[in-house]
Amino acid sequence: MDPKKTIPITEARKRIFEIVEEVQKPDTYYTLTEKGRPKAVILSVEEFESLWETIHTYEDIPDLAKDIEELEQDIKSGEYENYPTLEEILAKEGFVVADKPQKNQRYGVHAKHKAKSKQKPRKVPRKR
């Protein structure tokens, strides 16, 4: 904890607008204390969302650090050149890669068989 950014809740209450403005800077947060013990943290929404996303990424990919290390070794050794291309992976999964989107096609990659939507089309009110 940064002692300069650790303050009692009563002081934070007096300086809340100043604190909210200051935590908008990258890597800036305040630790609020009650009776000298940490009680809460104030940080920007952007910083919070970044931390939350990182936590979920590590939950989804528990060996991420190991995978990154292996990738860095493959880049140094040139082994990455043997990795399959995006087009090869998409083809294996049943997607077709088009050079140009065809008529009525929004993207250059599409599934061979389009799944039917379970949702009913939403009616949009007409402007008068």
PyMOL commands that set and color helices and strands:
alter all, ss='L'
color gray80, all
select helices_A, chain A and resi 3-5+9-14+16-22+45-60+64-77+79-82+86-92
alter helices_A, ss='H'
color red, helices_A
select strands_A, chain A and resi 6-8+29-34+37-43+95-97+109-111
alter strands_A, ss='S'
color yellow, strands_A
deselect
rebuild
show_as cartoon
